[in-house]
Amino acid sequence: MKNALILSGGGARAAYQVGVLKALAEILPEDAHNPFPIICGTSAGAVNALALASNPEHFRQSVADLEQIWRNLTPGSIYRADTPALLGGLARLGASLFNEGVGRKRPLALLDNAPLRMLIEKTVHFDNLEPAIQRGDLEAVCVTAMGYSSGESVSFFQGHPQLQGWRRHRRVGSPSQLNSDHLMASSAIPTVFPTVRINREYFGDGALRQLAPISPALHLGAERVFVVGVSGNRNPLRWGRRRPIRHSPSMAQIMGHMFNSAFIDSMESDIEHLDRINSLLALIPEQARQAQNIHLRPVDSMIISPTEPLDRIAGRKIRYLSRSLRFFLRAVGATAKGGGATAASYLLFTPQFCESLIELGYRDTMWEREAIERFFAPQPQAEPSGSKFWNLARLRLSASV
């Protein structure tokens, strides 16, 4: 059974994925090789995915290295956050109004993420991908970005030569030699980070228009998927909750919902769709499926997502940002009081916020230890797929971080 790891986007929220992977490395045998021959990532999740894929022989060590990077991150490691840089970004946006909304010398963006490229080139060893594929340690690795000209979600993948590209409605799979441009494009949050040109098109954050986040892994041959999300919306205890209305939505609150619609909603919808397909297939006998040429197959899934609202954690950690960045976020309402802490959470690359998310991801995963051990068992028991690994531990509310 080919396992696939799917890491969604979410800016600084991707620190949660590191905690999940840390717990997973402890649950699996110490000498275990890479448990995921197929690794797919989007946005910040793509950076984590490539960091793991570039050293698949030593899964536990790769996770430890990734944790070390995230625990030492600062906003300056990802983007220039000083006052001149912020003013420069605003000035470029203003100047574009006199040039039909187009950047004169480089793509428009509020923040300069040149430090992120330096971090990627330092920590992700792209040269290791092809040898790992040839050794059989890795089947394929995939990074998704969105083309601004075509409007298509393009999954750039590097894998075995027999793997073919695909084309669906607004979804394309393209065999590629992955490099830092693909990661920069996949993590280019709209209006915040600049787009990246790959071949003849400019690309932005892969979460945009990604209608089926699980689909690339299935196209690459995955039979089971391990999904790490960055939203706590799957916790039934929080469904239908409403906060009291204090004021009209701030600019940051509106942006936060736009970011969530791109980074979170598609993944949750695709997981729900996968569960329904699995339930439907369970009602159709195998012989009937073959007789009717139904080319669908059940896909086991394991989903780990936060048991706490990450925007609430972000609201408590904004104070650790630089004074200039705090001033800017406060001006647009990206604070707990302004209702826009969600938007701030995508930019909170501070040790305090990342450590809280790593610890939360570790704790949430350890709650699921028995389910995870069953998922990775050589001969898993036959039982309904999809939501079978969503057990009572997911309903518990964790302590505040």
Buried (B, 14 or more C-beta within 10 A) or exposed (E): EBBBBBBBBBBBBBBBBBBBBBBBBBBBEEEBEBBBBBBBBBBBBBBBBBBBBBBBBBBBEBBBBBBEBBEEBBBEBBBBBEEEBBEBBEEBBEEBEEEEEEBEEEBBBBBBBBBBBEBBEEBBBBEBBBEBBEEEBBBBBBBBBBBBEEEBBBBBBBBBEEBEBBEEEBBBBBEBEBBBBBBBBBBBBBBBBBBBEBEEBBBBBBBBBBEBBBBBBBBBBBBBBBBBBBBBBBBEEEEEEEEEEEEEBBBBBBBBBBBBEBBBBBBBEBBEEBBEBBBEBBEEEEEEBEEEEEEEEBBBBBBBBBBBBBBBBBBBBBEBBBEBBBEBBBEBBBBBEBBBBBBBBBBBBBBBBBBBBBBBBBBBBBBBBEBBEBBBEEEBEEEEBBBBBBEEBBEEEBEEB
